Amino acid sequence: MRFPTSVPVLLLLFLFSVLDPRTSHARAEDADQLYSLGRELVTTGNYRHAERVFAQAVEENPMHGEALLQLASIYSRNILTYGKAEEILFSIPSVAVKSGGKGRDDLLFRAGLSMGKLYVKSGRTAQAVALLRNVIASAPPGAPLDELYTTLGLAYYYERFYDDAIFEMRKAIIINPNYVDAKFNLKAIRSRLEHYQAGKLFSRLGDRGRAIAEYRKAIDLDPRFIEARHHLGVELHLAGNAQEALKELRRASLVTSNYRKAYEIHFAEGLVLLRLNRTGEAMGKFEQSVQSRPAFAPAHNEMGIILLAREEYDTAIEHFVKAIGADPKAEYARRLQVAMSRKAKMQAGKTPK
């Protein structure tokens, strides 16, 4: 079989590129130069240009772990490119395995830390906690644990484990007393908690005005402070400001869908809606509450009251029974007796004489 004259030439060029080590070496050198240029651009704050340069470096050398990490870091700055950052970070282990040695462990550590930061930024704080604790366990000697403990502290804070958050920040400062991020975050967390705890104290004392003011101060420092928004909504409701209470409670419910006490927010929303005579919507909130926490007695009790007023006695009795099973309060038992009595009277009225 005869080939066109151009085909043997192409085959020779291909074989030359594969067999000549200088070609791959040159590409690696180009990637290193591009990486250095990208770092300079990051230093000057020119992230858009740096992104293109790091992408070129990776194109020249797909196994350039440092360029991959820098590119992922830039993608992590924009919520629209979080997915790209995550994809790159997931690819780092395969790159690290091929690099081997000390460099492998260091690259894996920094990729894990970067992924933890990305999880915190994107609101996946439970995943961040689990990941970062694993990264700590496998950290190589000399790894920047101050940065890792600070990130873990933030994850705990957003998970609302405040004591754990403060503990991790303190560990970061012990390792590096001059670590500004840890010192700033520790001070900020304490300040937010100070106003939040003051709000709870004034609430217990019955001083609603000062409780509301303290919760608002905590929220000003951290608009995502879900507990402060929740308690603010409750205080506003108790103070008679139902419309404003509903706004704050809805803001609280939008902070995160994974909040472990979401059932309490739904319940509080239901109580406010009842005050506004929006019984159907209130019922929906109580249903959401028991879906999140099936044994939440107060929500079952409120559902029973609504159903009792609708003369839906069987379903009302079912909810009162669930409320008593979770928390055997006397008021729940009294309402169960009322529901059973009314059901008996209704059945007696329907019985032929």
Secondary structure, DSSP 4 states (H G I P E B T S, - for coil): -PPPTHHHHHHHHHHHHHH-HHHHHHHHHHHHHHHHHHHHHHHTT-HHHHHHHHHHHHHH-TT-HHHHHHHHHHHTTSGGGHHHHHHHHHHHHHHHHHH-HHHHHHHHHHHHHHHHHHHHHTT-HHHHHHHHHHHHHTPPTT--HHHHHHHHHHHHHHTT-HHHHHHHHHHHHHH-TT-HHHHHHHHHHHHHHHHHHHHHHHHHTT-HHHHHHHHHHHHHH-TT-HHHHHHHHHHHHHTT-HHHHHHHHHHHHHH-TT-TTHHHHHHHHHHHHHHTT-HHHHHHHHHHHHHH-TT-HHHHHHHHHHHHHTT-HHHHHHHHHHHHHH---HHHHHHHHHHHHHHHHHHHHHS--
